[in-house]
Amino acid sequence: MARRLTPWRWAVLGLAALYFLVPLGASVVFTVDEPGQGVSFDAYTKILSTDGFVSSLLLSLELALATIAAVLLLMVPAMVALRLGAPRLRPVVEIVCSLPLVVPPIAFVAGIVSVLKWGPDHLSRTPLFETFVAIQNPSFPVVLVLAYVVMALPFVYRALDAGLRAIDVRTLVEAARSCGASWPQALVRAVLPNIRGALLNAGFLTLALVLGEFTVAQLLGYQPFAVWIYNVGGSQAQMSVAVSVLSLLVTWALLLALAGVGGGRNRTANSRG
């Protein structure tokens, strides 16, 4: 049966490769083809010197790291507590975490804008006014981190739920507690090492989400990497496509690097065991 399915597997893989590689190849050709001049790599060599490239990329990476940390700190204890103390609430939490998938980004941004406008009008004489100003700091807009945390909830929930389903959380926690560990120690030393793959998957998905998100950042008036690519495309089409290709490659490289770190830790743990 496996031999019979092999040609079909190769056919599916070939179609998938064509689906992804043909548009990518066409984009590369567009960036290096200069009419009347032949092949030119100016679109790539001028990227680093283009105004805003480095700052926007660093901002997106900072936002991604902050979002990953925030969403994991929020979801990991909640998911563990859900499995230990309130398993009947799992459908409710699943529905709540899935809501960002059904709410259009435009409606989501409209709600954020309404709150940001409401704050100064009603809280101008309270200490919370400074908070509203601080979370909108252009150098590091915390409001984007809060928005990205909400948008990442469906993906992080699925990844963590799959990882926690694969282990016996209750037994691990009870064993750690019987050895004298506190609840935080039981979580960090007993549960987290056994869901490292799920944590990495959640981080991968969140990183890809933040690096590629455009609508929320554009409508709120900030310029992370995706918005910068869009703005450059209005005047320099080749460079915009070149940056898009490089951003895709950078995303792949970061994901592979994180996967390598996780795989290295797993091999080290297995060798010690």
N, C-alpha and C positions, 0 to 999 in steps of 0.2 A: 504493500500500500504506500509506503514511504517513497519507493522508487517511482511509482506512478504519479505521485503528487509533486515530485521534484521539478518537472518541466513547468508546471503551473506556478510553483513558487518563483522560479526564475522569471517567468512571464510577468508576474505581479511586481517583483522587484525591479524588472526592467521598465515597466510602465511608471512605477513610482519614481525611478531615477530620471526618466524623461520628463515627468511632470515638474520635478524640482530643478533639474540641471539645465534644461533647455531655456527657461526664462532667465536663469542666472547667467548662462553663457551669452545670451542675447544682450543682457545688461553689460557684461564685461566688454563685449564687442562695441557696444555703443559708446562706452567711456574711452576706448583707445582709438576709435576710428575718427580721423580728422579728414573731412572731405578735401580732396586735392593735395593732401600732405602725407597720407598713409597712416601708419601706426604711430601714436603719440601717447606718452604716459603723463602728460602734463596735468591731467585731471587728478591723478594720484599724488604726484610730487608736490602739488600746491596745497594739499589738504591741511598739512600741519601748520602752514603759514597763514591759512585763512582765518580771519578774525572770528572768534567765538567757538572754534572747533574744540580746543582743549578744555575750555571752561565749561561748555555744555556737556561734554563727555564725562568730565569729572563730577559735575553736578548729578548726572544720571546715575553714576556709580555710587555716589554718596547716598542718594535717595534709595537706591536698590538695597544697599547694606542696611540702612536704617529701617526700611520696610521689612526686610527679612528678619531682622532682630525683633522688631515690634510684633509682627504677626506670629512668630514662633513663641515669644514670651506670652502672648495672649492665648494661643490655641493649644500648646502642648499641655500646660497644667489643666486647662479646661477639658480637653479630651480625656486625659487620664482620670480626672475627677468624675467625668461622666461615666466612664466604664466601671469605676469602683463604687460610686455612691448612688448614681441616678441613671441606670441604663434605660429606663422608660422615657427619659427626656431626649434620647438620641434622635428620634424623628423630628422633634421640635428644633433641635440645634441644627440638624441637617437642612431643614427648610429655611431657617434663618441664614445659614451660611450660603445657601444657593440663591438667595434673593438677588445678589449683584448680577447674576447671569440673566435675569429677566427684566431688570431695570435698565432702560436705555442710558448710555453715558450722558446724553444731552440732558435728560431729566435729572440724573445724578448731579451734574454740574450746576444745573439751575437751583437745586436745593442747597448746594454748598454756597453759591453766590448769595442766595437769600439770607442764609444764616450769617455770612460775613457782612452783609449790609445791615442786618438787624442788630448785630452786636454793638457797633459804635453808636447807633442811635439810642439804644436803651441802656448801655453799660458805660457810657462815657465818663460817668462820675464814680465808677467803681474800680477796684483793682483789676477786674477781669478785662478792662479795656486794654491794658498793656499786653495781656495774653493774646487778644485778637490781633494786635499789631505785631507781636513777636512771631506768631505762627505764619505770618504772611511776608516774612523777611525774604527778599529776592535772592540773597546769597545762599540761603538754605530754607526753602519754603516747607515748613512742617505740615502745612495744610495739604500739600501733595502727599506726604508720607501717610497722613491719616486717610486720605482718599484711596491711596494704593493698598493700604491694609484692608480696607473694605472690599476692594476689587479682587484681592488675592484670596479672600476667604474661601471661595468654592474650591480652588485648586489645592490650597493648603489642607483644607478639611479632608478632601478625598485621599491625599497622599498620607496624612497622618492616620486616618481611619484604616487604610489598608495595612499600614505598618503595625498598628496596635492590634488589629485582628489576628495577625500572624504570631503573636506572643500571648502568654498567660500573664497579663498585667497584675492581676490580684495575687497570684502566687509569688511573683517577683517582689512586689511591695511588701507582702507579709513576711517573706524570708528576710528582706532587708530590715524591716522593723524588728523582727525577732532577734536580729544581731545587734540591736541597739541604735540603728540609724534613725534619724529624724525623718519627717515627711519630705523636706527638700532634699536631704541626702539620699533617700530611697529613690526619688525621682531622677536625680542627677547620676547616681552610681549604678542603679539597677535597671531603670527603664530606658533612659536615653541611649546607652550603648547598644541596646537591642533594637532600637528603631533608627539607627544611624542612616540606613538607606532611605527611609521615609523622610527624615529631616533633609537629606540632600535633595531628594526629589522636590520637596516643598520649596527649598531654596532655589533650585533650578527654575521652577515655574514662576516664582516671584521675580527672579532676576530678569527672565525673558519678558515678563509683563511690564516691568518698570522701564526697561530699555526701549521697548517698542510702543509704549503708551503715548498717544498724541492728543486726543480730544480734551481730556481734563486739563492738561497743562496749557494747551493753546487757549482754551476759553477762560482760564484763570489768569492768563497773561504772563506765564513763566516760559523760560526757554531752556528746557533740557534737550537732550540729544535729538530726539525725534522731531521736536519743533524746530530746532536749528536746521536739520536736514530739509524740512519743508520750506523754511525761509530762504535757504540758499538755492533751492530748486527754482525759485522765481526768477533769478538772474543768471544762474550758472547750472544749466540742466545736466551737463556731463559730470560736473563735480558732485552734484546732488546724488546722481545714480552711483558714482564711484564711492561716495561715503556710505550709501545704503549697502553696497556690496561689502565694503570693509566692516560695517557695523554687524552684518550678518556673520562674517568670518570671526569677528571679535567675540560675538555672542557664543558661537560654537566653541571658540578657544577657551572662554571662561567656563563654559559648561563642562568641557573635557577636563580642564584643570581641576574643577571641583570634584568631578567623577574620579579622577586620578587620586586625589587626596583621600576620598572615601574608600577607594579600592585599596590604597596603601595601608590605611588604618585597619581594614578588615584582614589583610594578609598578615599584618603585624600581630593582631589579636589571635589569629589562627595559629601562627607560629609559636606564640607564647603558650597557647592552650595545649 
